Amino acid sequence: MRLTIRHRTTYVYEQPARFVIQRLLLTPRHCASQYIMRWRVEVDHDCRLHEREDAFGNLAQSMSIDGPLASMTTSVEGEVETFDTHGVVKDAVERLPPELYLRETAMTAADEPLRDFSADVAAKFTDPIERLHALTAAICERMTFDVDATNSGTNAADAFVRKRGVCQDFANIFCAAARRFGAPARYVSGYFRRDDGQDAQVAGHAWAEAHVPFLGWVGFDPAHDESPGEAYVRVSIGLDSLDAAPVRGARIGGGGETLSVSVRAEATQGQSQG
């Protein structure tokens, strides 16, 4: 499938910001499941994007802008050819050993309810891949998708207790639970083409990958209870949602701010819609 991605992030400041610095994880890399045909990241202010590879192997761009800035918009536009590898991650850049992804973070720390949930899933299945699919299904069944229930700072334990959240929360919960029963797991940020005709979205997508013996890294999407296929574009990975956040930064001045995000992920005209 050939997908066209358009992603716009706009910050509007109550008072002009004197200085802004940001790190962008908005550029995907080639792997067996995707070929990047074209990709462009632009900022609506005069600045230079400095590209580097981060510790996880993501393509990271950084920038700094002197104000005053009343607003700032970052735009992404690209085209990707995707392939169904049944969730198995092949030919991706791997900079760190799987064991590192057993590390707990503040966003993926498991409290007692989450530990009990993980143990319950683990007790029912001994095969690693069956256990991970069962975990995916159990999270999808427990959690209700609700964009107003959590925010970017909500950790896995809090979202789990609330039983509500967005794809970020589903993926953080997966990482927390999988690590509890010894499966290295990592957070993935990217894009997802919906099959309900709704191309316009209010954010990108997030899922998880776990390391499976004899298979390597395999993707699991607890928000949809499936493994990633042709509808997914994989952009960045990390230990949690903060590591793989598309945009992170800081500023001096500006007072309060309003953030708006728009994403379109659609099949390129003339390509199959299936």
C-alpha positions in Angstrom: 0.0 0.0 0.0 1.2 3.5 -0.8 0.3 6.0 2.0 0.4 9.8 2.0 1.1 11.4 5.4 0.4 15.0 6.3 1.0 16.1 9.9 0.9 19.6 11.3 1.7 20.7 14.9 1.0 24.3 15.9 1.8 26.0 19.2 0.2 29.4 19.9 1.6 31.4 22.8 -0.4 33.7 25.0 2.5 36.1 25.0 5.4 36.0 22.5 8.0 33.5 23.4 11.6 34.8 23.6 13.3 31.5 22.7 12.1 28.0 21.7 14.1 24.8 21.4 12.7 21.5 20.2 13.6 18.0 19.3 11.6 16.4 16.5 11.2 12.6 15.9 9.2 13.0 12.7 11.2 11.2 10.1 10.8 7.5 9.4 13.5 5.1 8.2 13.4 2.3 5.7 12.8 -1.3 6.9 11.2 -4.4 5.5 7.7 -3.1 6.3 8.1 0.4 4.7 10.0 2.3 2.0 10.2 6.0 2.3 9.5 7.4 -1.2 9.7 11.1 -0.1 9.5 13.0 3.1 9.8 16.6 4.2 9.8 18.4 7.5 9.3 22.2 7.6 9.1 24.9 10.2 7.4 28.2 9.6 10.3 30.2 11.0 13.8 30.8 9.9 15.9 28.1 11.5 18.1 25.2 10.7 17.1 21.6 11.4 20.2 19.7 12.7 19.7 15.9 12.0 21.4 13.1 13.9 20.7 9.6 15.0 19.7 9.2 18.6 20.7 6.3 20.9 17.6 4.2 19.8 18.5 4.6 16.1 15.8 7.2 15.4 16.4 10.1 13.0 16.1 13.1 15.3 16.1 16.7 14.3 16.8 19.6 16.7 16.2 23.3 16.3 16.3 26.5 18.2 14.6 29.8 17.4 15.0 33.2 18.8 11.8 35.2 19.4 9.6 36.9 19.7 7.3 34.1 18.5 3.5 34.4 18.7 3.1 30.9 17.2 5.1 28.1 15.6 4.0 25.4 13.1 5.9 22.3 12.1 4.6 20.5 9.0 5.4 17.0 7.8 4.5 15.7 4.3 5.5 12.4 2.8 4.8 9.3 0.9 5.5 5.7 2.1 5.2 2.3 0.4 4.2 -0.1 3.1 4.3 -3.9 3.2 2.6 -6.5 5.5 5.2 -8.4 7.5 2.6 -9.7 10.0 4.1 -7.4 12.6 7.6 -8.8 12.5 10.2 -6.0 12.4 12.9 -6.8 9.9 15.9 -4.8 8.6 15.3 -1.9 11.1 18.2 0.0 12.7 19.0 -1.6 16.0 21.5 0.2 18.3 20.7 -1.4 21.6 20.3 -5.0 22.9 16.8 -6.3 23.6 17.6 -6.6 27.3 17.7 -2.8 27.7 14.0 -2.7 26.9 13.3 -4.5 30.2 14.1 -1.3 31.9 11.2 0.3 33.8 10.6 4.1 33.5 8.5 6.6 35.3 5.9 6.3 32.5 5.9 2.5 32.5 6.2 1.7 36.2 3.8 -1.1 37.2 1.9 -0.7 40.5 0.1 -3.6 42.2 -3.0 -3.6 40.0 -0.9 -3.6 36.8 1.5 -6.2 38.2 -1.5 -8.5 39.0 -2.9 -7.9 35.5 0.4 -8.9 34.0 0.8 -12.0 36.2 -2.7 -13.1 35.3 -2.0 -13.0 31.6 1.3 -14.7 32.0 -0.2 -17.5 34.1 -2.6 -18.5 31.3 -0.1 -18.9 28.5 3.4 -20.3 28.3 4.2 -19.7 24.6 5.8 -16.2 24.3 3.9 -15.1 21.2 0.5 -16.4 22.5 1.2 -14.6 25.8 1.9 -11.3 24.0 -1.2 -11.6 21.7 -3.3 -12.3 24.8 -1.9 -9.2 26.5 -2.8 -7.1 23.5 -6.3 -8.4 23.6 -6.7 -8.0 27.3 -5.6 -4.4 27.2 -7.9 -3.7 24.3 -10.8 -5.3 26.2 -10.1 -3.4 29.5 -9.4 0.0 28.1 -11.9 2.5 26.6 -10.5 5.0 24.1 -11.1 8.5 25.5 -9.1 11.5 24.3 -10.2 13.5 27.4 -9.2 11.0 30.1 -5.5 11.4 30.1 -2.7 13.7 28.9 0.9 13.4 27.7 2.1 13.1 31.3 -0.2 10.3 32.4 1.7 7.2 33.2 0.7 3.6 32.6 -0.5 2.8 36.1 -2.8 5.9 36.2 -4.3 5.1 32.8 -4.7 1.5 33.8 -6.7 2.3 36.9 -8.9 4.8 35.0 -9.5 2.2 32.3 -9.6 5.0 29.8 -7.0 6.7 27.6 -5.6 7.0 24.1 -3.2 4.9 22.1 -0.2 6.4 24.0 -1.7 4.9 27.2 -2.5 1.5 25.7 1.2 1.3 24.4 2.7 2.3 27.8 0.5 -0.2 29.6 1.6 -2.9 27.2 5.3 -2.1 27.8 4.8 -2.1 31.6 3.0 -5.4 31.6 5.2 -7.2 29.1 8.3 -6.3 31.0 6.8 -7.7 34.2 6.8 -11.2 32.7 10.2 -10.9 31.2 9.5 -9.8 27.6 11.6 -6.8 26.4 9.1 -4.2 25.1 9.3 -0.8 23.6 7.1 2.1 22.6 6.5 2.9 18.9 5.3 6.2 17.5 4.1 6.5 13.9 1.0 6.8 11.8 -2.0 4.6 11.1 -4.4 4.7 8.2 -7.9 4.0 9.5 -10.2 1.8 7.4 -13.4 3.6 8.3 -12.9 6.4 5.8 -11.8 8.9 8.4 -8.5 10.1 7.0 -8.3 13.2 9.3 -7.0 12.5 12.8 -6.2 14.6 15.8 -2.8 12.9 16.4 -0.4 10.3 15.2 -0.6 6.7 16.4 1.3 4.6 19.0 1.8 0.9 19.5 4.4 -1.4 21.0 7.0 -4.0 20.0 8.1 -6.9 22.0 11.1 -9.2 21.5 10.1 -12.8 20.9 12.6 -15.7 20.9 13.5 -16.9 17.4 11.4 -14.1 15.8 13.0 -10.9 17.0 10.9 -7.7 17.4 7.2 -8.0 16.7 4.6 -5.3 16.8 1.5 -5.3 18.8 -1.3 -2.7 18.8 -3.5 -2.9 21.9 -5.6 0.0 20.7 -6.9 -2.2 17.8 -6.0 -5.7 19.1 -3.8 -6.5 16.1 -0.3 -6.6 14.8 0.8 -3.7 12.5 0.4 -4.3 8.8 0.2 -2.2 5.7 -1.8 0.5 7.3 1.1 1.5 9.7 4.1 3.8 9.2 6.7 3.3 11.9 8.6 6.5 12.8 10.4 6.2 16.2 10.9 3.9 19.2 11.9 4.3 22.8 11.4 3.0 26.3 8.1 4.9 26.7 6.0 7.7 25.2 8.4 10.4 26.2 11.4 8.8 24.5 9.5 8.5 21.2 7.4 11.7 21.4 7.2 13.3 17.9 7.8 16.8 19.4 9.5 17.7 22.7 11.0 21.0 23.7 11.2 24.0 26.0 10.8 27.7 25.7 11.6 30.9 27.5 8.6 33.2 28.0 5.3 32.9 26.1 3.0 32.5 29.1 0.4 29.8 28.5 0.2 27.9 25.2 -2.3 26.2 23.0 -1.3 23.1 21.0 -3.2 21.9 18.0 -2.3 18.8 15.9 -3.8 17.6 12.7 -2.8 14.3 10.9 -4.0 12.8 7.6 -3.0 9.3 6.7 -4.6 8.2 3.4 -4.0 5.8 0.6 -2.3 7.6 -2.3 -4.8 8.3 -5.2 -4.8 5.5 -7.6 -3.7 2.9 -5.1 -5.7 0.1 -3.6 -7.8 1.1 -0.6 -7.7 -2.4 0.9 
